[in-house]
Amino acid sequence: MSKDIIPSEGRSVFDRIKQTDNNGNDYWSARDLARELDYKDFRNFLKVVEKAKIACENSGHDPNDHFVDVTDMVQIGSGARRQIDDILLSRYACYLIVQNSDPAKEIVALGQTYFAVQTRRQEIMDSEAYSRLGSEDEKRLYLRQEMKEHNKLLADAAKNAGVTEPYDYGVFQNHGYMGLYGGMTSSDIHRKKDLKKSQQILDHMGSTELAANLFRATQTEEKLRREKIDNKKEANRTHYDVGTKVRQTIKELGGTMPEDLPTPDSIKKVETKKKKKIGSGIK
C-alpha cells in the first residue's frame, strides 16, 4: 500500500476515514481507526493490533501485506512538527482488528459488521469464479448457490446453539429477515414481493439482494460459533442483530433497502434456460 493519498468520501464513519493509494487500493490509518473505535490511548489499541496480526498469520496471510508501519510528520500546538508512528491497514486488517476489539462498544459492533460485509463483498468480487461472470443471471446463479451452501452451515450452527426443532428454525430465520428487512417477516416479504407461499423468497432475489442475505447468513453463522451461543433465544437475537447491522451498513453506504429492490422471475427459470443453452451447445 502506497502512502500517496487520494481523498475518498463515504456515508459510514469507516468510509470517511478510508484512504486510497495511487494504485486504487483502499487502506485505513491505525490512528484514525483507533480514534473512531473510541480508544483514548493508542498504546492500548496497539495491543489489539498485535492480536489481529496473530489472527492474520494463523489464517494463512502474511501480516506484512496487511499491516504496514509508517512514520508521519504532524503539526503540534506550537506550530512545530514532530514524527509519530502509524500503521496503514488493509480492509482485512481492519476486519481482524474490530473482531478483536471490545464488542460492548456500539461503534465496534458497527465496525464488525461494516468490515465483515465489505471484506466478504471484496472476496466475492475478487474470486476467480465471480470475475468470469458477466450477466445479472450468472451472478444470481452464483450467489444463489453460495446462499444454499451457507444456509446449510448456518442451520448447523443454529442447531449447535439450541435451535433443534423445525418450528424453532423457522422462528430463527424470521429473526434474520426481520433484522435485514426492517421488521418484515418472511410472510411480509412474500406479500411485498407478491409471491405465493410455495415460492421461495431467495429464488426471487436479484444479485444485490442475494449478496445482502449472504452476508447476513455468513456473519450470523460465524458469530454463533465464535461466541459459543448455546440457547435458541440468544441465537434468535444474534440473527436479528446481525441482520439489523447489515441493513444499517447498506443504509450508510447509500444502498437501496432489500425490500425495495426489484423482484425478478424465479431463478429456476434462469437455471432451465442455462440447461437448454448448454444442451443446444452439445448438439
N, C-alpha and C positions, 0 to 999 in steps of 0.2 A: 504494500500500500504506500503510495507516494504522499508526501506531506503537502503538496500543492493543493489548495482548496478552491473548489467552485461552490459558492453558497447554494444551499438547497433549502426548499421550503416544504412544509407539510402540516397537516392539521394536528397530528399527535405531537405531544411533547418530545417523543423519541424521534419523530420526523424532523422537528425543528432543530434539534441538535445534531442531526445527521450531517455528515460532510461527504463530499465526493472528490476523488482524486482525478488527475488528468486522464487516467485510463478508464474512467467511468465506474470505478469501484466505490461502493459506499463504505464508510467507516465512521466510528464514533471516538471521541476523546474520552479517556477514562475519567478525567477530572470533570468533564461536563456530565457524564453519566452518573458519577458519584454524587454530584450536586443534585441532580434530578431525582435520584433514589434516596435523597434525604440523609446522606452520610455527612455528618458535620466534620469528622476527622478523616482526611484522606488515607491516613495510615490504617484505619480500621477497614476502609474499603479495599486496600491492598491485600488484606488477609482473604477477602472474598475472591479477589482476582487470582490469588495463588491456588485456591481450591478449584477455581474454574480451569486453570491451566492443567491441573492434575486430571480433571474430568476430561479435558480436551485430549490429553495424551492417552488416557485409558480408552477413549473412543476410537483410537487409531489415527488421530490427526496430529500434525506437528504444531505445537503451540506457537512456534516462531512464525507460522503462517497467519496466525490469528491475533497474536499479541505482539505489537512492535513498540519497543522502547524508544522514546524520542526525548529531546530537550527543547523547551520553548523559552523564548525571552518574553517576559511580561513586565508591564509598567506598574510600579508601586506608587504609593501616595505622594512621595516626594518628587515624582517625575522621573526618577531614576529607573533603570531596568535591571531585572535580575533573572537568572536562569531557574526554571522549575522543570522537574521531571514529569513526563506524561507517558501514557501508553495509547497507541492507536489500536482500536478494537474492530475486528470484523463483526458482521452480523451474528455469526455463530458464537464468537467470543462473548458478545453481549447476552446472547441466549443462555450460555453457561453461567455467566455472572448472575443474572437475575434468578436463575434456578437455585443458586447457592446463597442468595440474599434472604433477608428476613421477610417471610411471606405475610407477616402480620401487618406490614406497611401496605397501605392501599396502592401506592404508586408502584411498589414492587410487584404486587399481584397483577396490575395492569401491564407492567413490563413483561412479565412472564408470558402473558397471552400475546402481547404485541410481537415479541421476538420469536415466539413459537410459531405464530401464524406466518410471519414474514420469512422465517427460516424454512418452514415446510413449503411455502409457496416457491421459494427460490430453488429448493431441492427438486420440486416437480418441474419447474421451468428449465432447470439445468440437466435434467435426466435425459439420457440419450433417446429413450422411448418417446418422451413428450416432445423433444426438439424436432422429431420427424413428423409430428402431427401438423396438418395444415388447416383442415376444415373444423368447424364447430362440431360436426357429427363425430369426427375422430376424437376430439377432445372429450366429448361426452362419453363415448365408449370407454376410453382410457380411464377417466375419473370414476365412472360407474363401477368398473371392475375393481378399482382401488377401494372404492367405498364398500363393496361386497367383502373384500378381504379384511379390511379394517373393522367392519362391523362384527366379524367373527371374533377378532381379537378383543373388541370392546365387550362382546357378550361373555367371553371367558373371564375378563377382568371383573365384570359386574357379578358374575356367578361367585367368584372368589370373595367378593365384597358382601355376599349375602343375598343377592338378587337371584333366587333359585326357581321361583315359580313363573310360568308363562305370563300370568296376570301381572306379577311384580315387574317383569321385564318390560311389559307394555307401559307401565307407570314410569319406569326408569327412562325409557325412550321419550316419553312425553315431556319429562322434565328437561331433557336436552333441547327438544323442539321449542318448548316454552321460553327457554333462555335465549335461543338464537332468533326466534320469530316474535319477540316482544310479547310473550304471554299466550301465543296461539298453540293449541294442542294439535295433534295430528288430524283430528276431526275438523278443527277450524281451518287447517291448511287445505284439507280436501275440499271444503266448501269454497274457500278463497280461490282455489285453482279450478273449481268446477269439475272435480274428479269423482268418479264412482268409488264406492267403498272397496271394490275389488281391485282398483288400480293403485299401484304403489307410488307413493309420493316421489321417491328417488328416481323413478323411471321417467318422470315428467319435469326434470330439472335441467336447465342449461349448464354449461361448464362452470360458470361463475358460482351458481348456487350449489352445485355439487362440490366445488372446491371448499366453500364455506362449511358445508356439512362434514367434509372430510377432515378439516381442521378440528371441528368440534369433536368428532369421534376419536381422532388420534390423541388429542390433548387430554380428553377425559380418560381414555384408557391408560395413558402414561401417569396421570395424576392419581388414579385409583391404585395403581401398582406402587408408585413411588411413595405415597403416603400410607400405604398398607391399610386402606379403609376396609373395615370388616363388618359393616352393617348397612342394610339397604336404605335407611333414612339418610345416612351420610352420603351414600352413593348417589341417591337421587339429587341431593343438594349440590354435590360436586358436578353432576352432569348439567344441572341448571346454571350453576355459577360459570362453568366453562362456556356454555352457550351464550350467556349474557356478556361475557368478556369478549368473545369473538364478535358478537354484534356491536359492542362498543368500539372495537378496533375498526370494523368496517365503517362505522359512522365517522370516526376520527380520520379515516383515510379518504372520506368523501364518497364512499361507495353507496350503491343502492341497497336498501334493506332487502333481504332474501324474499320476503313475502310480496315485494313489489316487482320482482324480476319476471320476465315473460315465462309463460308455461308452454314449452314445446310439446310436440307429439311424443308418444311413448318411445323410449329408447329401443324397445323391441322392434319397432318399425325400421329403425336405423340398422339394427342387427340383421334383420331379414334382407334389407336392401344390400348390405355388405356381403351376405352369403350368396345372394343372387349374382352379384358382381364378380365374386371370386369363382362361382360356378361357371359363369359365362366365359371367364378368362381361361379356365381349364379346358373348356371345349374348344 
